[in-house]
Amino acid sequence: MGGGSGGLTVAAAALALGASVVLIERDKMGGDCLNYGCVPSKSLIASAKRAQYMRTATKFGIAAEDPKINFGRVNEHVHGVIADIAPHDSVERFEGLGATVLQGEARFIDAKTVMVGDQGIKPRRFVIATGSRPASPPIPGLSDVDYHTNETIFNLTRKPQHLIVVGGGPIGMEMAQAHHRLGCEVTVLEMQVPLAKDDPELTDIALKQIRREGVTIRQSVKVAQVAPKAKNIAVTIEHENGETEEVVGSHLLLAAGRKPNVEALDLEKARVSYDGRGIQVSSALKTSNKLIYAIGDVAGGLQFTHVAGVSRWLGGAQRALSFAHQKQCEHHSVGNLHRS
Ligand SMILES: Cc1cc2nc3c(=O)[nH]c(=O)nc-3n(C[C@H](O)[C@H](O)[C@H](O)COP(=O)(O)OP(=O)(O)OC[C@H]3O[C@@H](n4cnc5c(N)ncnc54)[C@H](O)[C@@H]3O)c2cc1C
């Protein structure tokens, strides 16, 4: 369930081992990584890096230049890279490998059956790889302003004058640096310290460099409110001592955490336990239902493509793939649900 990094790697590995595989995706094949995550972000960063090389070429004996950035063309580059990679994650490729790809939303109707539309599937093993989406923090006024998340920011074809980024995690910080290198004024608002989950010996170096380049990072501030202000967005921030201040920008990017995609799955019916961080799994990636595994972002933990991809090899996940030896994934239409 889920045709992103986790689902596709598990499907490809299981197919390579000879298993019968049904792959279910409700939106775009490739998931977050290809469409709204790693691929567009790393492509934007690649453009930003070229711009920065131009500015800093002098020490290499090359006259530095202020790059003329065409944001529309940068956007074309980003979407060109997505288009180049998309065939690798496509329905056609996976059908060519032997999978049955169903385009629709998966939901459990009991502990052994998942439905896609009116089609029921009763396999030996399930792997839930439905990923995550950007969390919407409860900021007063958010519904009154146009804001971006990673699902929309890569659609911008005009350069933001002043991008305010809420959240100084890896996504917020990489977007902040890339946009600044592409000529935008950027302010990051972080409730604690930026990149707090990573090794401070490394993050100190990265943050010093990002600040030196000109990104404004405001840490230990809470976003108290947002509101439209003429054609801009006014963000009221609250300092630890209770004082407030207004930061005005042209665009707002929310990068303040992720929510697991569990709601549509009807996990209660499958007797799969989960909480706000995601589906609870054992070290072998098994859920509370022994037929069902969960991998990638939906299983909480580190939310990275390489983690989602590597999951397939971990401990009991290999056992999940032992279904490869048995050819036992049957799918039947409703009314004909049985298990052979
Ligand atoms: C801006 C950004 C940059 C990133 N950069 C990096 C990076 O550089 N390196 C890195 O390792 N990671 C990066 N990540 C993280 C990476 O994108 C995720 O960790 C990875 O995509 C998780 O893979 P997944 O398979 O768990 O979920 P996803 O890739 O999100 O795939 C889940 C899929 O399941 C589908 N789905 C959801 N519910 C259902 C349902 N009920 N039925 C059917 N289908 C369903 C969704 O439509 C989606 O296609 C980045 C993320 C973002 C947002």
The ligand as an SDF file (V2000), in Angstrom:
LIG
                    3D

 53 58  0  0  0  0  0  0  0  0999 V2000
   11.0010   18.6020    0.8120 C   0  0  0  0  0  0  0  0  0  0  0  0
   11.4700   17.2110    1.1550 C   0  0  0  0  0  0  0  0  0  0  0  0
   12.7710   16.8370    0.8750 C   0  0  0  0  0  0  0  0  0  0  0  0
   13.2140   15.5620    1.1700 C   0  0  0  0  0  0  0  0  0  0  0  0
   14.5090   15.2240    0.8920 N   0  0  0  0  0  0  0  0  0  0  0  0
   14.9750   14.0140    1.1990 C   0  0  0  0  0  0  0  0  0  0  0  0
   16.3130   13.6410    0.8990 C   0  0  0  0  0  0  0  0  0  0  0  0
   17.0710   14.4270    0.3590 O   0  0  0  0  0  0  0  0  0  0  0  0
   16.7310   12.4180    1.2290 N   0  0  0  0  0  0  0  0  0  0  0  0
   15.9000   11.5030    1.8240 C   0  0  0  0  0  0  0  0  0  0  0  0
   16.3280   10.3880    2.1080 O   0  0  0  0  0  0  0  0  0  0  0  0
   14.6150   11.8020    2.1140 N   0  0  0  0  0  0  0  0  0  0  0  0
   14.1420   13.0420    1.8220 C   0  0  0  0  0  0  0  0  0  0  0  0
   12.8250   13.3580    2.1080 N   0  0  0  0  0  0  0  0  0  0  0  0
   11.9790   12.3650    2.7720 C   0  0  0  0  0  0  0  0  0  0  0  0
   11.3860   11.3770    1.7700 C   0  0  0  0  0  0  0  0  0  0  0  0
   10.6680   12.0560    0.7610 O   0  0  0  0  0  0  0  0  0  0  0  0
   10.4610   10.4260    2.5090 C   0  0  0  0  0  0  0  0  0  0  0  0
   11.1150    9.9010    3.6380 O   0  0  0  0  0  0  0  0  0  0  0  0
   10.0380    9.2600    1.6190 C   0  0  0  0  0  0  0  0  0  0  0  0
    9.3340    9.7500    0.5050 O   0  0  0  0  0  0  0  0  0  0  0  0
    9.1830    8.2770    2.4100 C   0  0  0  0  0  0  0  0  0  0  0  0
    8.8060    7.2480    1.5780 O   0  0  0  0  0  0  0  0  0  0  0  0
    7.4660    6.4450    1.8780 P   0  0  0  0  0  0  0  0  0  0  0  0
    7.4250    5.3560    0.8790 O   0  0  0  0  0  0  0  0  0  0  0  0
    7.3960    6.1190    3.3070 O   0  0  0  0  0  0  0  0  0  0  0  0
    6.3040    7.5160    1.6210 O   0  0  0  0  0  0  0  0  0  0  0  0
    5.9070    8.3150    0.3040 P   0  0  0  0  0  0  0  0  0  0  0  0
    7.0590    8.4790   -0.6180 O   0  0  0  0  0  0  0  0  0  0  0  0
    5.2170    9.5390    0.7560 O   0  0  0  0  0  0  0  0  0  0  0  0
    4.8720    7.3690   -0.4170 O   0  0  0  0  0  0  0  0  0  0  0  0
    3.6330    7.0820    0.1630 C   0  0  0  0  0  0  0  0  0  0  0  0
    2.6230    6.8950   -0.9390 C   0  0  0  0  0  0  0  0  0  0  0  0
    1.4550    6.2790   -0.3950 O   0  0  0  0  0  0  0  0  0  0  0  0
    0.3270    6.8360   -1.0350 C   0  0  0  0  0  0  0  0  0  0  0  0
   -0.8220    6.6170   -0.1450 N   0  0  0  0  0  0  0  0  0  0  0  0
   -1.0940    7.1940    1.0450 C   0  0  0  0  0  0  0  0  0  0  0  0
   -2.1990    6.6740    1.5850 N   0  0  0  0  0  0  0  0  0  0  0  0
   -2.6620    5.7410    0.7200 C   0  0  0  0  0  0  0  0  0  0  0  0
   -3.7640    4.8600    0.7140 C   0  0  0  0  0  0  0  0  0  0  0  0
   -4.6370    4.7780    1.7280 N   0  0  0  0  0  0  0  0  0  0  0  0
   -3.9280    4.0410   -0.3650 N   0  0  0  0  0  0  0  0  0  0  0  0
   -3.0510    4.0680   -1.3940 C   0  0  0  0  0  0  0  0  0  0  0  0
   -1.9860    4.9010   -1.4410 N   0  0  0  0  0  0  0  0  0  0  0  0
   -1.7900    5.7050   -0.3870 C   0  0  0  0  0  0  0  0  0  0  0  0
    0.6930    8.3070   -1.2110 C   0  0  0  0  0  0  0  0  0  0  0  0
   -0.0770    8.8850   -2.2430 O   0  0  0  0  0  0  0  0  0  0  0  0
    2.1660    8.2000   -1.5680 C   0  0  0  0  0  0  0  0  0  0  0  0
    2.3750    8.1570   -2.9600 O   0  0  0  0  0  0  0  0  0  0  0  0
   12.3430   14.6310    1.7870 C   0  0  0  0  0  0  0  0  0  0  0  0
   11.0110   14.9930    2.0680 C   0  0  0  0  0  0  0  0  0  0  0  0
   10.5800   16.2600    1.7560 C   0  0  0  0  0  0  0  0  0  0  0  0
    9.1430   16.6300    2.0620 C   0  0  0  0  0  0  0  0  0  0  0  0
  1  2  1  0
  2  3  1  0
  2 52  2  0
  3  4  2  0
  4  5  1  0
  4 50  1  0
  5  6  2  0
  6  7  1  0
  6 13  1  0
  7  8  2  0
  7  9  1  0
  9 10  1  0
 10 11  2  0
 10 12  1  0
 12 13  2  0
 13 14  1  0
 14 15  1  0
 14 50  1  0
 15 16  1  0
 16 17  1  0
 16 18  1  0
 18 19  1  0
 18 20  1  0
 20 21  1  0
 20 22  1  0
 22 23  1  0
 23 24  1  0
 24 25  2  0
 24 26  1  0
 24 27  1  0
 27 28  1  0
 28 29  2  0
 28 30  1  0
 28 31  1  0
 31 32  1  0
 32 33  1  0
 33 34  1  0
 33 48  1  0
 34 35  1  0
 35 36  1  0
 35 46  1  0
 36 37  1  0
 36 45  1  0
 37 38  2  0
 38 39  1  0
 39 40  1  0
 39 45  2  0
 40 41  1  0
 40 42  2  0
 42 43  1  0
 43 44  2  0
 44 45  1  0
 46 47  1  0
 46 48  1  0
 48 49  1  0
 50 51  2  0
 51 52  1  0
 52 53  1  0
M  END
$$$$
